[in-house]
């Protein structure tokens, strides 16, 4: 972490219940969670409790990872750092009280996966972590926004990242307002069957 003590590493999901001081996670049907998944750019001002950030971290660590030790996560909840992030990261146009930054250890990635693995596989792992976070956030009453519109140099300077640690994506995290702005619509995906250009028939979903 850039400031403060490091968050503990767990091998299982963080504890829940009244002793944690955080809301109990809600059950989530995975298919319904995928359907409801969206990005938020407006959040409530209240901070996200450390216990919920820890659960988000756990979710990201459960995403695919080509090799152990390549993934690094930076948890940012210092209001001063968050204010600076909004000033120096062009794409960070939100009022989130916290963010997670997925990073790759390029030296280890190249050592254990080769140059191609360091360049490509780690990017896939970053995307998988974001997908896990989008689902976990819904169980905690949180919203996220994945952001890639910034310079690596700016993120590295903000978080004191060493040269061999590459920032992949920043994820804004916060409580969703009671009446959030409408989500973006109109995204389409072309699906082909066996060969490009051959329609894959699908029923109503």
C-alpha positions as CSV (number, residue, x, y, z in Angstrom):
1,X,0.0,0.0,0.0
2,X,1.1,3.5,-0.6
3,X,0.4,4.7,2.9
4,X,-0.4,3.0,6.2
5,X,0.0,-0.6,7.1
6,X,-0.4,-3.4,4.6
7,X,-3.8,-5.2,4.5
8,X,-3.6,-8.8,5.7
9,X,-3.5,-11.6,3.2
10,X,-6.1,-14.4,3.6
11,X,-6.5,-17.7,2.1
12,X,-10.3,-17.7,2.5
13,X,-13.1,-15.2,2.4
14,X,-12.9,-12.5,5.1
15,X,-15.1,-13.1,8.1
16,X,-18.6,-11.7,8.1
17,X,-21.1,-11.0,10.8
18,X,-21.8,-8.5,13.6
19,X,-18.2,-8.7,15.0
20,X,-16.7,-7.3,11.8
21,X,-18.5,-3.9,12.0
22,X,-19.6,-4.2,8.4
23,X,-22.8,-5.1,6.6
24,X,-23.4,-8.8,6.1
25,X,-22.9,-9.7,2.4
26,X,-26.1,-10.5,0.5
27,X,-26.4,-13.7,-1.5
28,X,-26.0,-13.2,-5.2
29,X,-27.2,-15.3,-8.1
30,X,-24.3,-15.2,-10.5
31,X,-26.3,-15.0,-13.6
32,X,-28.4,-12.2,-12.1
33,X,-25.3,-10.4,-11.0
34,X,-23.9,-10.5,-14.5
35,X,-27.1,-9.1,-15.8
36,X,-27.1,-6.2,-13.3
37,X,-23.4,-5.5,-13.6
38,X,-22.7,-1.9,-14.5
39,X,-20.2,0.9,-13.9
40,X,-20.9,3.8,-11.6
41,X,-19.4,7.3,-11.7
42,X,-21.3,8.8,-8.7
43,X,-21.0,7.5,-5.2
44,X,-22.1,8.4,-1.7
45,X,-19.6,10.5,0.3
46,X,-19.3,8.0,3.2
47,X,-16.1,6.0,3.3
48,X,-15.9,2.3,2.6
49,X,-15.1,0.3,5.8
50,X,-11.8,-1.5,5.8
51,X,-13.6,-4.8,6.2
52,X,-15.5,-4.3,2.9
53,X,-12.3,-3.3,1.1
54,X,-10.7,-6.5,2.5
55,X,-13.5,-8.6,1.0
56,X,-13.0,-6.8,-2.3
57,X,-9.3,-7.7,-2.2
58,X,-10.2,-11.3,-1.5
59,X,-12.5,-11.4,-4.5
60,X,-9.7,-10.0,-6.8
61,X,-7.2,-12.6,-5.5
62,X,-9.7,-15.4,-6.4
63,X,-9.6,-14.4,-10.1
64,X,-7.4,-16.4,-12.5
65,X,-3.7,-15.7,-12.2
66,X,-1.3,-17.3,-14.7
67,X,1.5,-17.5,-12.2
68,X,1.8,-16.9,-8.4
69,X,3.3,-13.7,-7.3
70,X,2.7,-11.7,-10.4
71,X,-0.4,-9.9,-9.2
72,X,-0.2,-6.9,-6.9
73,X,-3.1,-4.9,-5.5
74,X,-2.8,-1.4,-4.0
75,X,-5.7,-0.3,-1.8
76,X,-6.2,3.4,-1.6
77,X,-8.6,5.0,0.9
78,X,-6.6,8.0,2.1
79,X,-8.9,11.1,1.2
80,X,-5.8,13.1,0.3
81,X,-4.6,10.5,-2.2
82,X,-8.0,10.1,-3.6
83,X,-8.3,13.9,-4.1
84,X,-4.9,13.9,-5.9
85,X,-5.9,11.0,-8.1
86,X,-8.8,13.0,-9.4
87,X,-6.4,15.8,-10.2
88,X,-3.7,13.8,-12.0
89,X,-5.6,10.9,-13.6
90,X,-7.7,12.3,-16.5
91,X,-10.1,9.3,-16.6
92,X,-10.8,9.3,-12.8
93,X,-13.9,11.4,-13.1
94,X,-15.8,10.3,-10.1
95,X,-16.2,11.0,-6.4
96,X,-15.4,7.5,-5.1
97,X,-13.9,7.4,-1.6
98,X,-11.6,4.5,-2.4
99,X,-10.0,2.7,-5.2
100,X,-8.1,-0.6,-5.9
101,X,-5.2,-0.6,-8.4
102,X,-4.3,-3.9,-10.1
103,X,-0.6,-4.1,-10.8
104,X,1.8,-6.6,-12.4
105,X,5.3,-7.4,-11.3
106,X,6.9,-7.3,-14.7
107,X,10.2,-8.8,-13.5
108,X,8.6,-11.9,-12.0
109,X,6.1,-12.2,-14.9
110,X,8.8,-12.3,-17.5
111,X,10.9,-14.6,-15.4
112,X,8.1,-17.2,-15.0
113,X,6.1,-16.7,-18.2
114,X,8.5,-15.1,-20.7
115,X,8.1,-11.8,-22.4
116,X,4.8,-12.7,-24.1
117,X,3.3,-13.8,-20.8
118,X,4.3,-10.6,-19.1
119,X,2.7,-8.6,-21.8
120,X,-0.5,-10.5,-22.5
121,X,-1.4,-13.1,-19.8
122,X,-1.1,-10.5,-17.0
123,X,-3.6,-8.2,-18.9
124,X,-6.1,-11.1,-19.0
125,X,-5.6,-11.7,-15.3
126,X,-6.3,-8.0,-14.6
127,X,-9.6,-8.2,-16.5
128,X,-10.6,-11.3,-14.7
129,X,-9.9,-9.6,-11.3
130,X,-12.2,-6.7,-12.4
131,X,-15.0,-9.1,-13.3
132,X,-14.7,-10.7,-9.8
133,X,-14.8,-7.2,-8.2
134,X,-17.9,-6.3,-10.1
135,X,-19.8,-9.3,-8.8
136,X,-18.5,-9.0,-5.2
137,X,-19.4,-5.3,-5.0
138,X,-23.0,-6.2,-5.5
139,X,-23.1,-8.5,-2.5
140,X,-21.7,-5.7,-0.4
141,X,-24.0,-2.9,-1.5
142,X,-21.1,-1.2,-3.3
143,X,-20.5,0.0,-6.9
144,X,-17.3,0.1,-8.9
145,X,-16.0,1.8,-12.1
146,X,-13.0,0.4,-13.9
147,X,-10.8,3.1,-15.4
148,X,-7.8,2.9,-17.8
149,X,-7.7,6.4,-19.1
150,X,-4.5,7.6,-17.3
151,X,-0.8,7.5,-17.8
152,X,1.2,4.8,-16.1
153,X,3.7,7.4,-15.0
154,X,1.1,9.3,-13.1
155,X,-0.3,6.3,-11.3
156,X,3.3,5.1,-10.5
157,X,4.2,8.5,-9.0
158,X,0.9,8.7,-7.1
159,X,1.4,5.3,-5.4
160,X,5.2,5.2,-5.2
161,X,5.3,2.1,-7.5
162,X,8.8,0.8,-8.2
163,X,9.9,0.6,-11.9
164,X,9.1,-3.1,-12.3
165,X,5.5,-2.8,-11.0
166,X,3.1,-1.9,-13.9
167,X,-0.3,-0.4,-13.1
168,X,-2.9,-2.2,-15.2
169,X,-6.3,-0.7,-14.1
170,X,-7.7,1.5,-11.4
171,X,-11.1,0.5,-9.9
172,X,-13.2,3.2,-8.2
173,X,-15.1,1.8,-5.2
174,X,-17.9,3.3,-3.1
175,X,-21.5,3.1,-2.0
176,X,-24.1,3.5,-4.7
177,X,-26.5,6.4,-4.3
178,X,-30.2,5.5,-3.6
179,X,-31.1,6.9,-7.1
180,X,-28.0,6.4,-9.3
181,X,-27.8,7.9,-12.8
182,X,-29.0,5.5,-15.6
183,X,-26.4,3.1,-16.8
184,X,-24.9,3.2,-20.3
185,X,-26.9,1.2,-22.8
186,X,-26.6,0.1,-26.4
187,X,-23.5,-2.0,-26.2
188,X,-23.6,-4.9,-28.6
189,X,-21.6,-8.0,-29.2
190,X,-21.4,-9.9,-32.6
191,X,-21.6,-13.6,-32.1
192,X,-20.5,-16.0,-34.9
193,X,-21.0,-19.8,-35.3
194,X,-18.0,-21.9,-36.3
195,X,-16.9,-19.3,-38.9
196,X,-16.8,-15.5,-38.8
197,X,-19.9,-14.2,-40.5
198,X,-22.0,-17.2,-39.8
199,X,-24.8,-16.4,-37.4
200,X,-25.0,-18.2,-34.1
201,X,-28.7,-18.7,-33.4
202,X,-29.8,-17.7,-30.0
203,X,-33.2,-17.8,-28.2
204,X,-34.6,-15.1,-26.0
205,X,-32.7,-14.7,-22.7
